């Protein structure tokens, strides 16, 4: 259609049938054009230039992009969307289109972000927050923040903060608070050899800076059990979640109150069959999603914590063990899902969003996406839906319906995935892959499907059980077919179309890429090396 319009516009005196159409019909037709074609239509003639600047066209294109592309928050909010002027709408549409075109293209230029520790220091945490800021936490206690949205050259961090301790830091997690334009960073470390337990520092780092920040961030320090690994932060309720062997610890740092959940099972068969440790936690509304190597568990979280389970986070290391021993109580999950023939060791979660479903009974659905890495089998992408039905009158609410769908996967025979990253909106993902018998490290990028092509495209545990003959176990089924489960799975789902966008070939192990994060809106990718350096591609 565009070629016809261009041909018609070669002569100013030549009639263009398209421009003779009623304005409402013409605007409707133009709304199906891509941003590139609409901008080209603008240069045909004066009438085309005027029509291409119509507010309704760009608003319609942006609404279409919301269904397929990751967009900034202002473009996803209906209230803000209708109040945007035409110029802003056009900028949003063009920016999203360029990001989509460039996402799967090879990255030729590498920016080495400055300010990382001179001496070797492991990277504990790397993330891109609010699509603008690269945040990195090192084991020596340094917290570094760079501007990623307009970085075009190697430069020092715009903000930095140093935590001091005799012992190295062991884990870190960060979560942005969009309301206050700040980020909460929780960093743990082991205590000195004379005391058991760990120490946590929660730092609130402002992100509203224009130059090198000199304002000291807010810092809170408290003590906890030995072996705590920080997994999640809820900036709305000021909660931080940890995992340790068979336990989940929750701390509300403003009041220093805490609660511990005992997740230990007495099922001997489960204990000896396979390791099912906690590898991730996430706050989902008023619940806590616990991701294990082989299952998902959903725990209800009541805050303030129940009186029978609450205790005060110790202010000294000597009080840690007696306090925990007296307060830890079991708490059963309200929903459980077992993964089918997988053993995840690393993962990445998207943010969650909740929609209210129309119907006679008030129902809400919370959705998030999971990217799990099984070193032997590959990378699996799941969609997690939590369906809540509000009970009528004074009846208790029924338990939530936890639905987990396997959407796609990526697997290779000649390599293995080191790290995975999923965007907050769950629309884009990236992984670091190493090739066996080679020094090559590759960064692969891909676009994530949001739904199944059809109901038969997802291989669920229930499908496999239904297909099993009476008295036949999973192992018998595999032995009979003599096929790898991954091969069977690939027949029933779409593979992740991962594209090689960056390569590193080096014999120096310090150049190993171990960490990856990216801005889902802009497409900028941050990489962390074994030596502690940070790159932006």
C-alpha positions as CSV (number, residue, x, y, z in Angstrom):
1,X,0.0,0.0,0.0
2,X,2.8,2.4,0.9
3,X,4.5,1.9,-2.5
4,X,1.2,2.9,-4.2
5,X,1.0,6.0,-2.1
6,X,4.6,6.9,-2.9
7,X,4.0,6.4,-6.6
8,X,0.9,8.6,-6.4
9,X,2.8,11.4,-4.7
10,X,5.6,11.8,-7.3
11,X,3.7,14.5,-9.0
12,X,2.1,17.3,-7.1
13,X,-0.7,17.6,-9.7
14,X,-1.4,13.8,-9.7
15,X,-4.5,12.8,-7.9
16,X,-4.0,10.4,-5.0
17,X,-7.0,8.1,-4.4
18,X,-5.9,7.5,-0.8
19,X,-6.0,11.1,0.2
20,X,-9.5,11.4,-1.3
21,X,-10.9,9.0,1.2
22,X,-13.0,10.2,4.1
23,X,-10.8,11.3,6.9
24,X,-12.2,8.7,9.4
25,X,-11.5,5.9,6.9
26,X,-8.0,7.2,6.1
27,X,-7.0,7.5,9.7
28,X,-8.2,3.9,10.3
29,X,-6.1,2.6,7.4
30,X,-3.0,4.5,8.4
31,X,-3.3,3.1,12.0
32,X,-2.2,-0.3,10.5
33,X,1.1,1.1,9.2
34,X,4.3,0.6,11.1
35,X,6.1,3.6,12.6
36,X,8.6,3.5,9.8
37,X,6.0,3.5,7.0
38,X,3.9,6.3,8.7
39,X,7.0,8.5,8.9
40,X,7.7,7.8,5.2
41,X,4.1,8.7,4.4
42,X,4.7,12.0,6.0
43,X,7.1,13.0,3.2
44,X,4.8,12.4,0.3
45,X,2.9,15.7,0.3
46,X,1.6,18.4,2.5
47,X,-1.7,16.6,3.2
48,X,0.2,13.4,4.1
49,X,2.5,15.4,6.5
50,X,-0.6,16.9,8.2
51,X,-2.5,13.6,8.5
52,X,0.5,11.7,9.8
53,X,0.7,14.0,12.8
54,X,-2.9,13.2,13.9
55,X,-3.1,12.3,17.6
56,X,-5.5,9.4,17.0
57,X,-3.1,7.5,14.7
58,X,-0.2,7.5,17.1
59,X,-2.4,6.6,20.0
60,X,-3.8,3.6,18.1
61,X,-0.3,2.4,17.1
62,X,0.9,2.7,20.7
63,X,-2.1,0.7,21.9
64,X,-1.2,-2.0,19.4
65,X,2.4,-2.0,20.6
66,X,1.3,-2.5,24.2
67,X,0.1,-6.0,23.2
68,X,3.4,-7.0,21.6
69,X,6.3,-4.8,22.8
70,X,7.8,-3.8,26.2
71,X,6.9,-0.2,26.9
72,X,7.8,2.3,29.7
73,X,5.3,2.7,32.5
74,X,3.8,5.9,31.1
75,X,2.7,4.0,28.0
76,X,1.2,1.1,29.9
77,X,-1.0,3.3,32.1
78,X,-4.4,4.1,30.5
79,X,-4.8,7.3,32.6
80,X,-1.5,8.7,31.5
81,X,-1.8,7.6,27.9
82,X,-4.8,9.7,27.0
83,X,-3.2,12.8,28.4
84,X,-0.1,12.6,26.3
85,X,0.4,15.0,23.4
86,X,1.0,13.9,19.9
87,X,4.8,14.6,20.0
88,X,5.2,12.4,23.1
89,X,3.1,9.6,21.6
90,X,5.2,9.7,18.4
91,X,8.5,9.5,20.4
92,X,7.2,6.5,22.4
93,X,6.1,4.7,19.3
94,X,9.3,5.3,17.3
95,X,11.5,4.5,20.3
96,X,9.7,1.2,20.9
97,X,10.0,0.3,17.2
98,X,13.7,1.0,17.1
99,X,14.3,-1.1,20.2
100,X,12.3,-3.9,18.6
101,X,14.4,-3.8,15.4
102,X,17.7,-3.6,17.3
103,X,17.0,-6.1,20.1
104,X,18.2,-9.2,18.1
105,X,20.9,-7.5,16.1
106,X,24.6,-8.2,16.9
107,X,26.2,-5.7,19.3
108,X,29.5,-4.4,17.9
109,X,30.4,-1.8,20.5
110,X,31.3,-2.5,24.1
111,X,31.4,0.1,26.9
112,X,33.5,-0.7,29.9
113,X,31.8,1.1,32.9
114,X,34.4,2.6,35.2
115,X,34.6,2.8,38.9
116,X,34.7,-1.0,39.6
117,X,37.1,-2.1,42.4
118,X,40.8,-2.1,41.4
119,X,41.4,-5.4,43.3
120,X,39.6,-8.6,42.4
121,X,36.1,-8.5,43.9
122,X,33.3,-10.9,42.8
123,X,30.0,-9.5,41.6
124,X,27.2,-10.5,43.9
125,X,24.4,-8.7,42.0
126,X,23.9,-7.0,38.7
127,X,20.7,-5.5,37.4
128,X,19.2,-2.7,35.2
129,X,16.6,-0.8,37.2
130,X,13.8,1.3,35.8
131,X,15.3,0.9,32.3
132,X,17.8,3.7,33.2
133,X,20.2,2.6,35.9
134,X,22.8,-0.2,36.0
135,X,23.4,-1.3,39.6
136,X,26.2,-3.6,40.6
137,X,27.1,-4.9,44.1
138,X,30.6,-6.4,44.7
139,X,31.7,-8.7,47.5
140,X,33.9,-6.0,49.0
141,X,30.8,-4.0,49.8
142,X,30.8,-1.5,46.9
143,X,27.4,-0.4,45.5
144,X,27.8,1.3,42.1
145,X,25.1,2.9,39.9
146,X,25.5,4.1,36.4
147,X,23.1,5.9,34.0
148,X,22.4,3.5,31.2
149,X,19.8,5.3,29.2
150,X,22.2,7.9,27.7
151,X,25.6,6.3,28.2
152,X,27.7,6.5,25.1
153,X,31.2,6.3,26.4
154,X,33.2,4.7,29.2
155,X,32.5,6.6,32.4
156,X,32.6,6.4,36.2
157,X,29.4,5.6,38.2
158,X,27.0,8.5,38.8
159,X,26.6,7.2,42.4
160,X,28.5,4.9,44.6
161,X,28.4,3.7,48.2
162,X,30.9,1.6,50.2
163,X,29.9,-0.8,53.0
164,X,32.8,-1.7,55.3
165,X,33.3,-5.0,57.0
166,X,36.2,-7.3,58.0
167,X,34.5,-10.3,56.4
168,X,33.5,-10.5,52.7
169,X,29.8,-10.0,51.7
170,X,28.1,-13.1,50.5
171,X,24.8,-12.2,48.8
172,X,22.9,-9.1,47.6
173,X,19.5,-8.1,46.1
174,X,18.1,-4.8,44.9
175,X,14.6,-3.6,44.2
176,X,13.6,-0.2,42.8
177,X,10.9,1.9,44.4
178,X,9.3,3.9,41.5
179,X,7.3,6.1,43.9
180,X,10.4,7.5,45.6
181,X,12.8,7.1,42.7
182,X,15.2,5.2,44.8
183,X,16.5,1.6,45.1
184,X,16.6,-0.6,48.2
185,X,19.8,-2.7,48.3
186,X,20.1,-5.6,50.9
187,X,23.6,-7.1,51.3
188,X,24.5,-9.9,53.7
189,X,27.8,-11.1,55.1
190,X,29.0,-13.7,57.5
191,X,30.0,-12.7,61.0
192,X,33.4,-13.0,62.5
193,X,34.4,-16.6,63.5
194,X,33.6,-16.0,67.2
195,X,29.8,-15.6,66.5
196,X,27.4,-17.7,64.4
197,X,25.0,-15.9,62.1
198,X,25.0,-13.3,59.4
199,X,24.7,-9.5,59.2
200,X,22.4,-7.6,56.8
201,X,22.8,-4.0,55.6
202,X,19.7,-2.5,53.9
203,X,20.7,0.7,52.0
204,X,18.3,3.1,50.3
205,X,20.1,4.7,47.4
206,X,18.5,7.7,45.7
207,X,18.3,7.6,41.9
208,X,17.5,11.3,41.3
209,X,21.0,12.5,40.7
210,X,22.5,14.7,37.9
211,X,26.1,14.3,38.8
212,X,28.3,12.4,41.2
213,X,26.2,11.9,44.3
214,X,27.5,13.2,47.6
215,X,24.4,12.5,49.8
216,X,24.9,9.5,52.0
217,X,22.2,6.8,51.5
218,X,20.1,5.6,54.4
219,X,21.5,2.4,56.0
220,X,20.0,0.0,58.5
221,X,21.9,-3.0,59.9
222,X,20.6,-6.0,61.8
223,X,21.6,-9.6,62.5
224,X,20.1,-13.0,61.4
225,X,20.7,-16.7,61.2
226,X,23.8,-18.3,59.8
227,X,23.7,-19.0,56.0
228,X,21.1,-16.5,55.1
229,X,20.9,-15.6,51.3
230,X,18.9,-12.5,50.5
231,X,16.3,-13.3,47.8
232,X,13.6,-10.6,47.6
233,X,12.6,-7.1,48.7
234,X,9.1,-5.7,49.0
235,X,9.6,-1.9,48.9
236,X,5.9,-1.2,49.5
237,X,5.8,-3.0,52.9
238,X,9.6,-2.7,53.6
239,X,10.1,-6.5,53.8
240,X,13.2,-8.4,53.0
241,X,13.1,-12.2,52.4
242,X,16.0,-14.7,52.9
243,X,16.4,-18.4,52.3
244,X,18.5,-20.9,54.3
245,X,18.4,-24.6,54.7
246,X,14.7,-25.6,55.0
247,X,13.8,-22.0,56.2
248,X,12.5,-18.7,54.9
249,X,13.2,-15.6,57.0
250,X,11.2,-12.4,56.6
251,X,12.3,-9.1,58.2
252,X,10.4,-5.8,58.4
253,X,13.4,-3.5,58.8
254,X,11.7,-0.3,60.0
255,X,10.3,-2.1,63.1
256,X,13.0,-4.8,63.3
257,X,10.3,-7.4,63.5
258,X,10.8,-10.8,61.8
259,X,9.2,-14.2,61.1
260,X,10.7,-17.5,60.1
261,X,8.9,-20.2,58.0
262,X,9.9,-23.8,58.4
263,X,9.6,-25.4,55.0
264,X,11.1,-28.8,56.1
265,X,9.2,-31.9,54.9
266,X,9.0,-35.2,56.7
267,X,8.3,-37.1,53.4
268,X,11.3,-39.5,53.4
269,X,10.7,-40.3,49.7
270,X,11.0,-36.6,48.7
271,X,14.0,-36.1,50.9
272,X,16.0,-39.0,49.4
273,X,14.8,-38.8,45.8
274,X,16.3,-35.5,44.7
275,X,17.5,-32.2,46.1
276,X,14.7,-29.6,46.1
277,X,16.4,-26.6,47.7
278,X,15.1,-23.0,47.6
279,X,16.7,-21.1,44.6
280,X,14.4,-18.0,44.6
281,X,11.8,-16.0,46.4
282,X,9.4,-13.3,45.1
283,X,6.7,-11.1,46.8
284,X,3.5,-11.5,44.8
285,X,0.8,-9.2,46.2
286,X,0.3,-10.4,49.8
287,X,1.9,-13.7,49.3
288,X,5.4,-15.1,48.9
289,X,6.3,-17.3,45.9
290,X,9.0,-19.8,46.8
291,X,10.8,-21.3,43.8
292,X,12.6,-24.6,44.4
293,X,14.8,-26.7,42.1
294,X,11.8,-28.9,41.3
295,X,8.7,-27.1,42.5
296,X,6.8,-23.9,43.3
297,X,5.2,-23.1,46.6
298,X,2.9,-20.2,47.5
299,X,2.9,-18.9,51.1
300,X,0.4,-16.5,52.7
301,X,2.2,-13.5,54.3
302,X,0.3,-11.5,56.9
303,X,1.8,-8.2,58.0
304,X,2.1,-7.2,60.8
305,X,3.4,-10.7,61.5
306,X,1.2,-12.9,63.7
307,X,1.9,-12.5,67.4
308,X,2.8,-16.2,67.8
309,X,5.4,-16.2,65.0
310,X,6.8,-12.7,65.4
311,X,10.2,-11.9,67.0
312,X,12.5,-8.9,67.0
313,X,15.5,-9.0,64.7
314,X,18.5,-9.2,67.0
315,X,20.5,-6.1,67.4
316,X,23.6,-8.0,68.5
317,X,25.1,-11.3,67.1
318,X,25.0,-13.0,70.5
319,X,21.1,-13.0,70.5
320,X,20.7,-14.6,67.1
321,X,20.5,-18.4,67.8
322,X,18.4,-18.2,71.0
323,X,15.8,-16.0,69.3
324,X,15.4,-18.1,66.2
325,X,15.2,-21.4,68.1
326,X,12.3,-20.1,70.2
327,X,10.2,-18.6,67.3
328,X,10.5,-20.8,64.2
329,X,7.2,-22.4,63.3
330,X,6.0,-24.5,60.3
331,X,3.7,-22.8,57.8
332,X,2.0,-24.8,55.0
333,X,1.8,-23.4,51.5
334,X,-1.6,-22.6,50.1
335,X,-0.6,-23.9,46.6
336,X,2.1,-26.2,45.3
337,X,3.2,-27.0,41.7
338,X,5.8,-29.7,40.9
339,X,8.0,-29.2,37.8
340,X,8.1,-32.1,35.4
341,X,11.6,-33.8,35.1
342,X,13.6,-30.6,35.7
343,X,16.2,-29.6,38.1
344,X,16.7,-25.8,38.1
345,X,19.7,-24.2,39.6
346,X,19.3,-20.5,38.5
347,X,16.3,-18.5,37.5
348,X,14.9,-15.1,36.6
349,X,11.4,-13.8,37.3
350,X,9.4,-11.0,35.7
351,X,7.3,-8.6,37.7
352,X,3.7,-9.6,38.4
353,X,0.6,-7.8,37.3
354,X,-3.0,-8.4,38.4
355,X,-6.2,-8.1,36.4
356,X,-9.8,-8.3,37.5
357,X,-11.9,-10.7,35.5
358,X,-15.5,-10.1,34.6
359,X,-18.0,-12.5,36.0
360,X,-20.7,-13.1,38.6
361,X,-18.1,-13.9,41.2
362,X,-15.4,-11.4,42.0
363,X,-12.2,-12.9,40.6
364,X,-8.6,-11.6,40.1
365,X,-5.8,-13.2,38.2
366,X,-2.1,-12.4,38.9
367,X,0.4,-13.3,36.2
368,X,4.2,-13.5,36.1
369,X,6.8,-15.3,34.0
370,X,9.7,-17.5,35.0
371,X,12.9,-18.4,33.1
372,X,14.5,-21.4,34.7
373,X,17.9,-22.9,33.8
374,X,18.4,-26.6,34.0
375,X,22.2,-27.1,33.3
376,X,21.7,-30.5,31.7
377,X,18.4,-29.9,29.8
378,X,18.3,-26.2,28.9
379,X,16.3,-23.1,29.6
380,X,12.5,-23.3,30.2
381,X,10.0,-20.4,30.1
382,X,6.9,-20.7,32.2
383,X,3.8,-18.6,32.6
384,X,2.5,-18.6,36.2
385,X,-1.1,-17.6,36.8
386,X,-2.6,-17.2,40.3
387,X,-6.4,-17.2,40.3
388,X,-8.2,-15.8,43.3
389,X,-11.9,-16.0,43.9
390,X,-13.5,-13.8,46.6
391,X,-15.9,-15.8,48.7
392,X,-19.5,-14.6,49.2
393,X,-20.8,-13.2,52.5
394,X,-18.7,-14.3,55.5
395,X,-17.3,-17.5,54.1
396,X,-13.5,-17.9,54.0
397,X,-11.9,-17.3,50.7
398,X,-11.0,-20.5,48.8
399,X,-7.4,-21.3,48.3
400,X,-5.8,-19.8,45.2
401,X,-5.6,-21.7,41.9
402,X,-2.0,-21.9,40.9
403,X,-1.6,-22.6,37.2
404,X,1.8,-23.1,35.6
405,X,2.2,-23.4,31.8
406,X,5.4,-24.3,30.0
407,X,5.5,-22.0,27.0
408,X,8.9,-22.5,25.4
409,X,12.4,-23.8,25.9
410,X,15.9,-23.5,24.6
411,X,18.4,-26.4,24.6
412,X,21.8,-27.2,23.0
413,X,23.8,-30.3,22.9
414,X,27.3,-28.7,22.5
415,X,27.0,-26.0,25.3
416,X,25.4,-25.1,28.6
417,X,23.8,-21.9,29.9
418,X,25.7,-20.0,32.7
419,X,23.1,-17.3,33.6
420,X,19.7,-16.2,32.5
421,X,17.8,-12.9,32.6
422,X,14.1,-12.1,32.0
423,X,12.7,-8.6,31.6
424,X,10.3,-7.2,34.2
425,X,7.5,-7.4,31.6
426,X,8.4,-11.0,30.6
427,X,8.6,-10.1,26.9
428,X,12.3,-10.4,26.3
429,X,15.0,-12.6,27.7
430,X,18.8,-13.2,27.4
431,X,21.2,-15.9,28.4
432,X,25.0,-16.4,28.6
433,X,26.1,-19.7,27.0
434,X,29.4,-21.4,27.0
435,X,30.4,-23.9,24.3
436,X,32.0,-27.1,25.4
437,X,35.6,-27.6,24.3
438,X,35.8,-23.9,23.3
439,X,36.8,-20.6,24.8
440,X,33.7,-19.0,23.3
441,X,31.1,-17.2,25.5
442,X,28.0,-16.1,23.8
443,X,25.2,-13.7,24.7
444,X,21.9,-14.9,23.3
445,X,18.8,-12.7,23.1
446,X,15.2,-13.7,22.4
447,X,11.6,-12.6,22.4
448,X,9.4,-14.5,24.9
449,X,6.0,-15.8,23.9
450,X,3.2,-14.7,26.4
451,X,0.7,-17.4,25.7
452,X,0.5,-20.9,24.3
453,X,-0.3,-21.2,20.6
454,X,-3.1,-23.6,21.6
455,X,-4.1,-25.6,24.6
456,X,-2.1,-28.6,23.3
457,X,1.1,-26.7,23.1
458,X,2.1,-27.0,26.7
459,X,3.4,-30.2,28.2
460,X,2.0,-30.3,31.8
461,X,2.4,-32.8,34.5
462,X,-1.3,-33.6,34.2
463,X,-1.0,-34.3,30.5
464,X,1.8,-36.8,31.1
465,X,0.0,-38.6,33.9
466,X,-3.2,-38.9,31.7
467,X,-1.1,-40.4,28.9
468,X,0.4,-43.0,31.3
469,X,-0.9,-46.6,31.3
470,X,-2.3,-48.0,34.5
471,X,0.5,-49.0,36.9
472,X,3.1,-47.4,34.7
473,X,5.6,-45.0,36.3
474,X,7.4,-42.0,34.7
475,X,10.6,-44.0,34.5
476,X,8.8,-46.9,32.8
477,X,7.3,-44.5,30.2
478,X,10.7,-43.1,29.4
479,X,12.4,-46.5,29.1
480,X,9.6,-47.7,26.8
481,X,9.9,-44.8,24.5
482,X,13.7,-44.7,24.9
483,X,13.7,-41.0,24.3
484,X,15.0,-38.0,26.2
485,X,12.1,-36.0,27.9
486,X,13.5,-32.8,26.3
487,X,12.9,-34.4,22.8
488,X,9.4,-35.3,23.7
489,X,8.7,-31.8,25.1
490,X,10.0,-30.1,22.0
491,X,7.3,-31.7,19.9
492,X,4.6,-30.0,21.9
493,X,5.8,-26.4,22.2
494,X,7.6,-23.7,20.3
495,X,11.4,-23.4,20.9
496,X,12.9,-20.1,22.1
497,X,14.4,-18.5,19.0
498,X,17.7,-17.4,20.6
499,X,19.9,-15.1,18.5
500,X,23.6,-14.7,19.1
501,X,24.2,-10.9,19.7
502,X,27.6,-10.9,21.4
503,X,30.7,-13.1,21.5
504,X,33.8,-13.2,23.6
505,X,36.8,-15.5,22.8
506,X,39.5,-15.4,25.4
507,X,41.8,-17.8,27.2
508,X,41.8,-15.5,30.2
509,X,39.3,-16.9,32.7
510,X,39.0,-13.4,34.3
511,X,37.1,-12.4,31.1
512,X,34.4,-15.1,31.7
513,X,30.9,-13.5,31.6
514,X,29.0,-14.7,34.6
515,X,26.2,-12.1,35.1
516,X,23.7,-10.6,32.7
517,X,20.9,-8.0,33.0
518,X,19.2,-5.8,30.5
519,X,16.7,-2.9,30.0
520,X,13.7,-4.5,28.5
521,X,12.5,-1.2,27.0
522,X,15.7,0.1,25.5
523,X,17.5,-3.2,24.8
524,X,20.8,-2.2,26.5
525,X,22.5,-5.3,28.0
526,X,24.8,-5.2,31.0
527,X,27.4,-7.9,31.5
528,X,29.5,-8.8,34.6
529,X,32.8,-10.7,34.4
530,X,34.6,-13.0,36.8
531,X,37.1,-10.2,37.5
532,X,34.3,-7.8,38.6
533,X,34.2,-5.6,35.5
534,X,30.9,-4.4,34.1
535,X,30.3,-3.9,30.4
536,X,27.4,-2.4,28.5
537,X,26.5,-3.5,25.0
